[in-house]
C-alpha cells in the first residue's frame, strides 16, 4: 500500500464523492471532450491509484452521476483525464461547465488491464471507435515504462477520418521507433486518407504477430470483438492472453443495481476488463 494512504481512505473514495476541479477542457471529435480534473483534497489524490481500464463515477452537483472510463495512465498521477461523449443528462450538464468549476469523483472501480501479467510480453492493442479512450490509459502506461515490455503494436479503426479520437496525439507517435501503430477508417468519402481504408480487422494482414509471446488488449464496439477474436485465434493467440473491456450499461459501480449484468458477471465489479477465456461461454458478452 502506498505510503501515507490507508485502507479507509481508499474505501472512502469508492462510496463518498470527493470534490475535483476542472483544470482544462480539450475539444475532441464532435460531441466529445477531454476533461482534465484534479482532486481538491490531498488525501483523495494520494489514495487514487487506478489501473488502466478502470472507471470512475463522476458527479455533476445538482444533476447526478455517471460512470466514465479513465483515459489517463497511472504513471502520470495528479491529473485525471476523462474523455466524455455528450449523451445524457449528466454528460450534457458536464458540457455546460467551464475551467475552474467543481465536480466530484468516486472510484476507481472495477478491474483493469493486468500490467503485472503484461510486463515482459509483446503487446497488441486493438481499439475501435470510442474504445480508444480507455486504451489510451494502457498505451501511455506502457510507453512511460517502455523498457518493461516487448514489442508494442496499436491498431485503431474509426468510421471516418473525422471520428479518430486523439488524432494529433497518435500522429505524434510516428516519430517513435518503439511502437508500431496502424490506423484505419471504414470510409473515406473525400479521398484524403493516406492509410488503410476498411474495417480494423483488415490491418491484421499487415502485422505479423508472435503467438508465443503476444498478449492482446481490446476495446471497441461488441461487433468488432467477434471478428478480432477470429483473427487472433487464427494466428495462434490463446484465449487466456486476450483481454477486453466490456462497458455495458454500468451505473452504480458496485454491483448493486444490476444494469450491467452479462450472464453471471457484472461489468462494474467483475470487469470491465475481462479475460476472453473467462467469458467466451457467455453469449450475452459478445
C-alpha positions as CSV (number, residue, x, y, z in Angstrom):
1,X,0.0,0.0,0.0
2,X,1.2,3.5,-0.8
3,X,2.9,5.4,1.9
4,X,0.5,7.8,3.7
5,X,-2.6,6.1,2.2
6,X,-4.6,3.9,4.5
7,X,-7.4,1.4,3.6
8,X,-10.1,3.7,5.0
9,X,-9.1,6.5,2.6
10,X,-9.3,4.1,-0.4
11,X,-12.7,2.8,0.8
12,X,-14.0,6.4,1.2
13,X,-13.2,7.1,-2.5
14,X,-15.5,4.3,-3.5
15,X,-18.6,5.4,-1.6
16,X,-18.0,9.1,-0.9
17,X,-17.7,11.6,-3.8
18,X,-14.7,13.9,-3.4
19,X,-14.6,17.3,-5.0
20,X,-12.4,17.9,-8.0
21,X,-11.7,21.0,-10.1
22,X,-11.8,21.1,-13.9
23,X,-8.3,22.2,-14.8
24,X,-8.7,22.1,-18.6
25,X,-11.2,21.1,-21.3
26,X,-9.8,19.9,-24.6
27,X,-12.2,19.5,-27.6
28,X,-12.0,16.2,-29.4
29,X,-14.3,14.9,-32.2
30,X,-17.9,16.1,-32.4
31,X,-19.7,15.9,-29.1
32,X,-16.5,14.6,-27.3
33,X,-14.3,16.5,-24.9
34,X,-11.3,15.5,-22.8
35,X,-11.7,16.8,-19.2
36,X,-8.6,17.2,-17.0
37,X,-9.5,17.1,-13.3
38,X,-7.6,17.5,-10.1
39,X,-8.8,16.5,-6.6
40,X,-9.1,19.4,-4.1
41,X,-8.1,17.2,-1.2
42,X,-4.6,15.9,-1.0
43,X,-5.7,12.8,0.8
44,X,-8.1,11.9,-2.0
45,X,-5.4,12.5,-4.6
46,X,-2.9,10.2,-2.8
47,X,-5.5,7.5,-2.3
48,X,-6.5,7.5,-6.0
49,X,-4.4,4.9,-7.8
50,X,-6.3,3.4,-10.8
51,X,-5.2,0.7,-13.2
52,X,-5.6,1.2,-16.9
53,X,-9.1,0.1,-17.9
54,X,-10.8,1.1,-14.6
55,X,-13.5,3.8,-14.4
56,X,-14.9,6.5,-12.0
57,X,-18.3,7.8,-11.1
58,X,-18.4,11.5,-11.9
59,X,-21.0,13.7,-10.1
60,X,-22.2,17.0,-11.5
61,X,-23.7,18.7,-8.4
62,X,-27.4,19.0,-8.5
63,X,-27.7,16.8,-11.6
64,X,-26.5,13.2,-10.9
65,X,-23.6,10.9,-11.5
66,X,-22.4,8.8,-14.4
67,X,-19.6,6.1,-14.9
68,X,-16.7,7.3,-17.1
69,X,-13.6,5.5,-18.2
70,X,-10.3,6.9,-17.1
71,X,-8.2,7.9,-20.1
72,X,-5.0,9.0,-18.3
73,X,-2.3,6.5,-17.3
74,X,-1.4,5.6,-13.7
75,X,2.2,6.6,-14.5
76,X,1.1,10.3,-14.5
77,X,-0.6,10.9,-11.2
78,X,-2.3,14.2,-10.2
79,X,-4.4,14.9,-13.2
80,X,-7.3,12.6,-14.0
81,X,-8.4,12.7,-17.7
82,X,-11.8,11.6,-18.8
83,X,-12.8,11.5,-22.4
84,X,-16.6,12.2,-22.4
85,X,-19.2,11.9,-25.0
86,X,-22.2,14.2,-24.7
87,X,-25.0,11.6,-24.5
88,X,-27.3,12.0,-21.5
89,X,-28.4,14.3,-18.6
90,X,-25.1,14.2,-16.6
91,X,-22.7,14.5,-19.6
92,X,-24.8,17.3,-21.1
93,X,-24.6,19.1,-17.8
94,X,-20.9,18.5,-17.7
95,X,-20.5,20.1,-21.1
96,X,-22.1,23.3,-19.7
97,X,-19.3,23.6,-17.1
98,X,-16.1,25.6,-17.6
99,X,-12.5,25.6,-16.4
100,X,-12.4,26.1,-12.6
101,X,-15.8,24.6,-12.0
102,X,-16.2,21.8,-9.5
103,X,-17.4,18.2,-9.9
104,X,-17.0,15.2,-7.7
105,X,-15.4,11.7,-8.2
106,X,-15.8,8.3,-6.7
107,X,-13.5,5.4,-7.5
108,X,-11.6,3.8,-9.2
109,X,-14.0,0.9,-9.8
110,X,-13.7,-2.4,-11.5
111,X,-10.9,-4.5,-12.8
112,X,-8.4,-3.0,-15.2
113,X,-5.8,-4.5,-17.6
114,X,-3.3,-6.6,-15.6
115,X,0.0,-4.8,-16.1
116,X,1.8,-7.4,-13.9
117,X,1.0,-10.1,-16.5
118,X,1.7,-7.9,-19.5
119,X,5.3,-6.9,-18.5
120,X,7.9,-8.6,-20.5
121,X,5.5,-9.5,-23.2
122,X,4.8,-8.3,-26.7
123,X,1.6,-6.3,-26.7
124,X,-1.1,-5.7,-29.3
125,X,-3.7,-3.1,-28.6
126,X,-6.8,-3.0,-30.8
127,X,-9.3,-0.1,-30.5
128,X,-12.4,0.6,-32.4
129,X,-14.2,3.9,-32.3
130,X,-14.6,5.3,-28.8
131,X,-12.7,2.3,-27.4
132,X,-9.5,4.4,-27.9
133,X,-10.3,6.4,-24.7
134,X,-9.9,3.5,-22.2
135,X,-7.0,2.0,-24.2
136,X,-5.2,5.4,-24.1
137,X,-4.6,4.8,-20.4
138,X,-2.9,1.5,-21.1
139,X,-1.0,2.8,-24.1
140,X,0.7,5.6,-22.2
141,X,1.3,3.4,-19.1
142,X,3.3,1.1,-21.4
143,X,5.1,4.0,-23.2
144,X,6.0,5.6,-19.9
145,X,7.7,2.3,-18.8
146,X,8.7,1.2,-22.2
147,X,11.7,-1.0,-21.3
148,X,9.5,-3.3,-19.2
149,X,7.6,-4.5,-22.3
150,X,8.4,-6.2,-25.6
151,X,7.1,-5.1,-29.0
152,X,4.2,-2.7,-28.9
153,X,1.6,-2.6,-31.7
154,X,-1.5,-0.4,-31.8
155,X,-4.4,-0.9,-34.3
156,X,-7.1,1.7,-34.2
157,X,-10.1,1.9,-36.5
158,X,-12.8,4.6,-36.8
159,X,-15.7,5.3,-39.1
160,X,-14.0,8.1,-41.0
161,X,-11.0,10.5,-40.5
162,X,-13.1,13.0,-38.6
163,X,-14.0,10.3,-36.0
164,X,-10.5,9.5,-34.9
165,X,-10.0,10.3,-31.2
166,X,-6.7,11.8,-30.1
167,X,-5.7,12.1,-33.8
168,X,-2.9,14.5,-33.3
169,X,-1.5,12.6,-30.3
170,X,-1.4,9.5,-32.3
171,X,0.2,11.2,-35.3
172,X,2.8,12.5,-32.8
173,X,3.8,8.8,-32.1
174,X,5.0,8.5,-35.7
175,X,8.5,9.7,-34.8
176,X,8.9,7.0,-32.1
177,X,10.7,3.8,-33.1
178,X,9.5,1.7,-30.1
179,X,5.9,1.4,-31.3
180,X,4.2,0.4,-34.5
181,X,0.7,1.7,-35.0
182,X,-1.8,1.4,-37.8
183,X,-4.9,3.5,-38.3
184,X,-7.9,2.6,-40.4
185,X,-11.2,4.2,-41.4
186,X,-14.3,2.4,-42.7
187,X,-14.9,5.0,-45.3
188,X,-13.0,7.9,-46.9
189,X,-15.6,9.9,-48.9
190,X,-13.2,12.8,-49.5
191,X,-10.3,10.6,-50.7
192,X,-7.8,12.3,-48.4
193,X,-6.9,9.3,-46.1
194,X,-3.4,8.0,-46.7
195,X,-3.5,4.9,-44.5
196,X,-5.8,1.8,-44.6
197,X,-9.4,2.1,-45.7
198,X,-11.5,-0.7,-44.4
199,X,-12.5,-2.3,-41.1
200,X,-9.9,-2.6,-38.4
201,X,-9.5,-6.3,-38.8
202,X,-8.1,-5.8,-42.3
203,X,-5.0,-4.5,-40.6
204,X,-4.1,-8.0,-39.4
205,X,-2.8,-8.7,-42.9
206,X,-0.2,-6.0,-42.4
207,X,1.0,-7.1,-38.9
208,X,3.0,-10.2,-38.1
209,X,2.3,-11.5,-34.6
210,X,4.5,-13.8,-32.4
211,X,1.9,-16.0,-30.9
212,X,4.2,-17.4,-28.2
213,X,4.9,-14.0,-26.6
214,X,1.9,-11.7,-27.5
215,X,-0.8,-10.5,-25.2
216,X,-3.7,-8.5,-26.6
217,X,-5.9,-5.8,-25.2
218,X,-9.1,-4.8,-26.9
219,X,-11.7,-2.1,-26.6
220,X,-14.4,-1.2,-29.0
221,X,-18.0,-2.0,-30.1
222,X,-19.1,-5.6,-29.4
223,X,-19.5,-6.4,-33.1
224,X,-15.8,-5.7,-33.5
225,X,-14.7,-8.3,-30.9
226,X,-16.1,-11.3,-32.7
227,X,-14.0,-10.6,-35.8
228,X,-10.9,-9.6,-33.9
229,X,-11.1,-12.9,-31.9
230,X,-11.3,-14.8,-35.2
231,X,-8.1,-13.1,-36.4
232,X,-6.3,-13.7,-33.1
233,X,-7.2,-17.3,-32.7
234,X,-6.3,-18.0,-36.4
235,X,-2.8,-16.7,-35.6
236,X,-2.4,-18.9,-32.6
237,X,-3.1,-16.3,-29.8
238,X,-4.7,-18.3,-26.9
239,X,-7.9,-17.1,-25.3
240,X,-6.2,-16.6,-21.9
241,X,-3.9,-14.0,-23.5
242,X,-6.7,-11.8,-24.8
243,X,-8.2,-9.1,-22.5
244,X,-11.1,-6.9,-23.5
245,X,-13.1,-4.1,-21.9
246,X,-16.9,-4.5,-21.8
247,X,-18.6,-1.3,-20.6
248,X,-22.2,-2.4,-20.7
249,X,-24.8,-0.1,-19.1
250,X,-22.8,0.4,-16.0
251,X,-24.5,2.7,-13.4
252,X,-23.8,2.2,-9.6
253,X,-20.2,0.9,-9.9
254,X,-20.5,-1.6,-7.1
255,X,-22.7,-4.4,-8.4
256,X,-26.0,-3.4,-6.7
257,X,-28.2,-2.1,-9.4
258,X,-27.9,-5.0,-11.9
259,X,-27.8,-2.8,-15.0
260,X,-24.6,-4.2,-16.3
261,X,-25.2,-7.9,-15.8
262,X,-23.9,-10.2,-18.5
263,X,-24.6,-13.9,-17.7
264,X,-23.3,-14.4,-14.2
265,X,-21.0,-11.4,-14.3
266,X,-21.3,-7.7,-13.5
267,X,-19.3,-5.5,-15.8
268,X,-18.7,-2.9,-13.0
269,X,-17.2,-5.4,-10.4
270,X,-16.1,-8.5,-12.4
271,X,-14.9,-6.2,-15.2
272,X,-15.0,-4.0,-17.1
273,X,-11.8,-5.8,-18.3
274,X,-12.3,-9.5,-18.8
275,X,-10.0,-12.3,-20.0
276,X,-11.6,-13.8,-23.1
277,X,-11.2,-17.3,-21.8
278,X,-13.3,-16.5,-18.8
279,X,-16.4,-15.2,-20.7
280,X,-16.1,-17.0,-24.1
281,X,-19.0,-19.2,-23.0
282,X,-21.3,-16.2,-22.1
283,X,-23.5,-15.5,-25.1
284,X,-24.5,-12.0,-23.9
285,X,-20.9,-10.9,-23.7
286,X,-20.2,-10.6,-27.4
